[in-house]
């Protein structure tokens, strides 16, 4: 799948690019310029999936998600945050297909991306190394009827 990454933390964008590539998906761009840049990049690249941080400057992830889905109701948005909890009502109401709580592991991202792609994913029983966790972004930054109820794991897939 073609994946767009939007997070205001440049270092995290670079790490996520490596993670997405390790999951056998293509990164079309990683933008760290905030919500407006994310919308512009989404319009330019029309990716299959948007990995989107919630707390960003110039438009937060909820606003970006709403904008993207109003333009393309079939867009697949995965919200990410180290500060907004999975049970925050706006997460479920956002229309996103999944939510990843930072820090998350490579296998959690792989599971979400494979689920969106409709692929089966082998679960790893071993405890991942500490460096496999994605760092949380810097502090600067109910369910949707169409999207279903999220899973309550390390990530929340918002599919029926």
The 8 nearest C-alpha neighbors of each residue, nearest first, counted from 0:
[[1, 24, 47, 25, 2, 116, 48, 46],
 [0, 2, 25, 46, 47, 26, 27, 24],
 [3, 1, 26, 48, 46, 27, 49, 25],
 [2, 4, 49, 28, 27, 26, 46, 29],
 [5, 3, 29, 50, 49, 30, 51, 28],
 [6, 4, 30, 51, 37, 29, 31, 50],
 [7, 5, 52, 31, 8, 12, 51, 30],
 [6, 8, 31, 33, 55, 32, 9, 5],
 [7, 9, 11, 6, 10, 136, 31, 12],
 [10, 8, 12, 11, 31, 7, 13, 6],
 [11, 9, 13, 12, 8, 14, 15, 7],
 [10, 12, 14, 8, 13, 9, 15, 134],
 [13, 11, 9, 15, 10, 14, 29, 16],
 [14, 12, 16, 10, 11, 15, 9, 17],
 [13, 15, 11, 17, 16, 12, 18, 10],
 [14, 16, 18, 12, 17, 13, 11, 19],
 [17, 15, 13, 19, 14, 18, 12, 20],
 [16, 18, 20, 14, 15, 19, 21, 13],
 [19, 17, 15, 21, 20, 16, 105, 22],
 [20, 18, 22, 16, 21, 17, 24, 15],
 [19, 21, 23, 17, 24, 22, 18, 25],
 [22, 20, 18, 23, 19, 17, 24, 105],
 [21, 23, 19, 20, 109, 24, 18, 112],
 [24, 22, 20, 21, 19, 25, 0, 109],
 [23, 25, 0, 20, 19, 22, 1, 26],
 [24, 26, 1, 2, 20, 0, 27, 23],
 [25, 27, 2, 28, 1, 3, 16, 24],
 [28, 26, 3, 2, 1, 25, 44, 46],
 [29, 27, 3, 26, 30, 4, 2, 40],
 [28, 30, 4, 5, 12, 3, 31, 16],
 [31, 29, 5, 32, 4, 28, 37, 6],
 [30, 32, 7, 6, 9, 33, 5, 8],
 [33, 31, 36, 30, 7, 34, 37, 35],
 [34, 32, 56, 55, 36, 7, 31, 35],
 [33, 35, 58, 37, 36, 57, 59, 63],
 [34, 36, 38, 37, 33, 39, 57, 58],
 [37, 35, 39, 34, 32, 38, 33, 40],
 [38, 36, 34, 40, 35, 39, 5, 41],
 [37, 39, 41, 35, 40, 36, 42, 63],
 [40, 38, 36, 42, 37, 41, 43, 35],
 [39, 41, 43, 37, 42, 38, 44, 36],
 [40, 42, 38, 45, 44, 43, 39, 37],
 [41, 43, 39, 40, 45, 44, 38, 67],
 [42, 44, 40, 41, 45, 39, 38, 46],
 [43, 45, 41, 46, 42, 40, 27, 3],
 [46, 44, 41, 42, 43, 47, 40, 1],
 [47, 45, 1, 48, 2, 44, 3, 41],
 [46, 48, 1, 0, 2, 75, 45, 74],
 [49, 47, 2, 75, 46, 76, 3, 50],
 [48, 50, 76, 3, 2, 51, 4, 77],
 [51, 49, 4, 77, 5, 3, 78, 76],
 [52, 50, 78, 5, 79, 49, 77, 60],
 [51, 53, 79, 6, 80, 60, 78, 54],
 [52, 54, 60, 59, 80, 79, 55, 61],
 [55, 53, 140, 59, 52, 60, 56, 80],
 [54, 56, 59, 140, 33, 7, 53, 34],
 [55, 57, 33, 58, 59, 34, 140, 54],
 [56, 58, 34, 33, 35, 59, 55, 32],
 [59, 57, 34, 56, 62, 35, 55, 63],
 [58, 60, 55, 54, 62, 61, 53, 34],
 [59, 61, 53, 63, 62, 52, 64, 54],
 [62, 60, 64, 63, 59, 65, 93, 53],
 [61, 63, 65, 60, 64, 59, 58, 66],
 [64, 62, 60, 66, 65, 61, 34, 67],
 [65, 63, 61, 67, 62, 66, 60, 68],
 [64, 66, 62, 68, 63, 67, 69, 61],
 [65, 67, 63, 69, 64, 68, 62, 70],
 [68, 66, 64, 70, 69, 65, 71, 63],
 [67, 69, 72, 71, 65, 70, 66, 74],
 [70, 68, 66, 67, 71, 72, 65, 64],
 [71, 69, 67, 68, 72, 66, 74, 65],
 [70, 72, 68, 73, 74, 69, 67, 66],
 [73, 71, 68, 74, 69, 70, 67, 75],
 [74, 72, 71, 75, 68, 70, 47, 76],
 [75, 73, 71, 72, 68, 76, 48, 47],
 [76, 74, 48, 96, 49, 73, 47, 95],
 [77, 75, 49, 95, 96, 48, 50, 74],
 [76, 78, 97, 50, 98, 95, 96, 51],
 [77, 79, 98, 51, 52, 50, 99, 76],
 [80, 78, 52, 99, 98, 51, 100, 53],
 [81, 79, 101, 100, 82, 83, 52, 53],
 [80, 82, 101, 135, 100, 83, 136, 102],
 [81, 83, 80, 84, 138, 101, 54, 135],
 [84, 82, 80, 81, 85, 87, 53, 100],
 [83, 85, 86, 87, 82, 100, 80, 81],
 [84, 86, 87, 90, 83, 100, 98, 155],
 [85, 87, 84, 88, 90, 91, 141, 89],
 [86, 88, 84, 85, 89, 90, 83, 91],
 [89, 87, 90, 141, 91, 86, 92, 142],
 [88, 90, 92, 91, 87, 93, 61, 141],
 [91, 89, 93, 88, 92, 87, 85, 86],
 [90, 92, 142, 141, 89, 88, 93, 143],
 [91, 93, 89, 143, 142, 90, 94, 141],
 [94, 92, 90, 95, 91, 89, 61, 65],
 [93, 95, 92, 143, 146, 96, 91, 64],
 [96, 94, 76, 93, 97, 77, 78, 157],
 [95, 97, 157, 156, 76, 77, 75, 158],
 [98, 96, 156, 77, 155, 157, 95, 78],
 [97, 99, 155, 78, 154, 77, 79, 156],
 [98, 100, 154, 79, 78, 101, 155, 153],
 [101, 99, 80, 81, 79, 102, 103, 154],
 [102, 100, 81, 103, 135, 80, 99, 79],
 [101, 103, 133, 134, 135, 132, 100, 81],
 [104, 102, 101, 132, 133, 100, 107, 99],
 [105, 103, 132, 107, 106, 131, 133, 108],
 [104, 106, 108, 107, 131, 109, 18, 132],
 [107, 105, 109, 104, 108, 110, 123, 122],
 [108, 106, 110, 104, 109, 105, 111, 103],
 [107, 109, 111, 105, 106, 110, 112, 104],
 [108, 110, 106, 112, 107, 111, 22, 113],
 [111, 109, 107, 113, 108, 112, 114, 106],
 [110, 112, 114, 108, 109, 113, 115, 107],
 [113, 111, 115, 109, 114, 110, 108, 116],
 [114, 112, 118, 116, 110, 115, 111, 109],
 [113, 115, 117, 111, 112, 116, 118, 110],
 [114, 116, 112, 117, 113, 111, 118, 75],
 [117, 115, 113, 114, 118, 112, 0, 111],
 [116, 118, 114, 115, 113, 119, 112, 120],
 [119, 117, 113, 116, 114, 120, 115, 112],
 [118, 120, 113, 121, 117, 114, 110, 116],
 [119, 121, 110, 122, 118, 113, 109, 114],
 [122, 120, 123, 119, 110, 106, 124, 109],
 [123, 121, 120, 124, 106, 110, 125, 107],
 [124, 122, 125, 121, 106, 126, 127, 120],
 [123, 125, 122, 126, 127, 121, 106, 128],
 [124, 126, 123, 127, 128, 122, 106, 121],
 [125, 127, 128, 124, 123, 129, 131, 104],
 [128, 126, 125, 131, 129, 104, 132, 130],
 [127, 129, 130, 131, 126, 132, 104, 125],
 [128, 130, 131, 132, 127, 104, 126, 133],
 [131, 129, 132, 128, 133, 127, 104, 134],
 [132, 130, 129, 104, 128, 105, 127, 133],
 [133, 131, 104, 103, 130, 102, 129, 134],
 [132, 134, 102, 103, 104, 135, 131, 101],
 [135, 133, 102, 132, 136, 101, 11, 103],
 [134, 136, 101, 81, 102, 133, 137, 80],
 [137, 135, 8, 81, 138, 134, 11, 80],
 [136, 138, 139, 140, 135, 8, 7, 81],
 [137, 139, 140, 136, 82, 135, 81, 54],
 [140, 138, 137, 55, 54, 136, 56, 7],
 [139, 54, 55, 138, 137, 56, 136, 7],
 [142, 91, 88, 92, 143, 89, 148, 90],
 [143, 141, 91, 92, 148, 147, 144, 149],
 [142, 144, 92, 146, 145, 147, 94, 91],
 [143, 145, 146, 147, 142, 148, 92, 94],
 [146, 144, 143, 147, 94, 142, 158, 159],
 [145, 147, 143, 158, 157, 144, 94, 96],
 [148, 146, 159, 158, 157, 144, 143, 145],
 [147, 149, 142, 157, 159, 158, 150, 146],
 [150, 148, 157, 156, 155, 151, 158, 147],
 [151, 149, 155, 156, 152, 148, 157, 154],
 [152, 150, 155, 149, 154, 153, 156, 85],
 [151, 153, 154, 150, 155, 156, 149, 99],
 [154, 152, 100, 99, 155, 151, 107, 103],
 [153, 155, 99, 152, 98, 100, 156, 151],
 [156, 154, 150, 98, 149, 97, 151, 157],
 [155, 157, 97, 149, 150, 158, 96, 98],
 [156, 158, 149, 96, 97, 148, 147, 146],
 [159, 157, 147, 146, 156, 96, 148, 149],
 [158, 147, 148, 146, 157, 149, 156, 145]]
